[in-house]
Amino acid sequence: MLQQKMPLVHPGEILKEMYLDPLTISVTALADNLGVARKTVSQLVNGHMGVSAEIALRLGKALIPPPSSG
């Protein structure tokens, strides 16, 4: 059986296409919200750096709503 390989997608591309563009969030606004330099978010979105554990935690807190209680 042949397996089709999916093309690799950089996490920054997913961040841009699923969050920044649809929610009209700028790189600067996200950087401010995450408490990191604008350059850090820009490099991530443009595929020039990966996602560190620290950035992953900050993105999770900033972009994923907490579970509703009740």
Backbone torsions as a table, in degrees:
resi	resn	phi	psi	omega
1	MET	NA	132.6	-179.8
2	LEU	-84.8	137.2	175.2
3	GLN	-105.6	131.7	176.0
4	GLN	-91.2	129.8	178.7
5	LYS	-90.1	132.8	176.6
6	MET	-80.5	145.2	177.4
7	PRO	-66.1	145.3	178.0
8	LEU	-72.7	137.6	179.7
9	VAL	-122.1	129.2	179.6
10	HIS	-70.2	141.3	179.1
11	PRO	-56.3	-31.8	178.9
12	GLY	-64.5	-34.1	177.9
13	GLU	-67.0	-40.8	177.6
14	ILE	-64.9	-44.3	178.0
15	LEU	-56.6	-45.9	-178.8
16	LYS	-66.5	-48.6	-173.8
17	GLU	-75.2	-30.4	-175.9
18	MET	-97.9	-21.1	-175.8
19	TYR	-124.4	-57.8	-172.9
20	LEU	-63.6	-53.0	-177.6
21	ASP	-65.2	-52.2	-178.1
22	PRO	-63.0	-34.1	-178.2
23	LEU	-93.8	4.3	-176.9
24	THR	47.2	50.7	176.3
25	ILE	-100.2	129.0	179.0
26	SER	-83.4	161.6	176.2
27	VAL	-59.6	-41.6	-179.9
28	THR	-63.0	-44.9	179.9
29	ALA	-63.8	-42.1	179.0
30	LEU	-65.2	-42.6	178.7
31	ALA	-59.8	-44.0	178.1
32	ASP	-61.3	-43.8	-179.1
33	ASN	-65.2	-37.4	-178.8
34	LEU	-81.0	-17.6	-177.6
35	GLY	76.3	34.0	178.3
36	VAL	-126.8	169.7	178.9
37	ALA	-69.6	148.6	177.6
38	ARG	-58.0	-38.2	-179.6
39	LYS	-58.9	-36.8	179.6
40	THR	-62.0	-48.5	179.8
41	VAL	-67.5	-40.1	179.0
42	SER	-60.5	-45.7	179.0
43	GLN	-63.0	-38.6	177.9
44	LEU	-64.3	-50.9	-177.5
45	VAL	-62.4	-34.8	-178.4
46	ASN	-89.4	8.0	174.8
47	GLY	77.3	19.0	-177.8
48	HIS	-96.5	-6.2	175.4
49	MET	-150.3	158.0	178.9
50	GLY	-89.7	-176.8	180.0
51	VAL	-98.6	116.6	176.6
52	SER	-79.2	166.7	177.8
53	ALA	-60.2	-40.8	-179.7
54	GLU	-63.4	-45.8	179.1
55	ILE	-65.5	-38.6	178.7
56	ALA	-60.1	-43.7	178.3
57	LEU	-64.0	-42.9	-179.9
58	ARG	-65.5	-40.6	177.6
59	LEU	-63.5	-42.0	178.9
60	GLY	-59.3	-44.5	179.6
61	LYS	-67.0	-36.3	-176.0
62	ALA	-80.0	-33.7	-169.3
63	LEU	-110.9	-18.6	-178.0
64	ILE	-104.7	120.4	-178.3
65	PRO	-68.2	147.6	178.6
66	PRO	-68.3	154.1	178.6
67	PRO	-63.3	143.3	-179.7
68	SER	-77.9	143.9	178.6
69	SER	-100.3	130.5	175.4
70	GLY	112.8	NA	NA
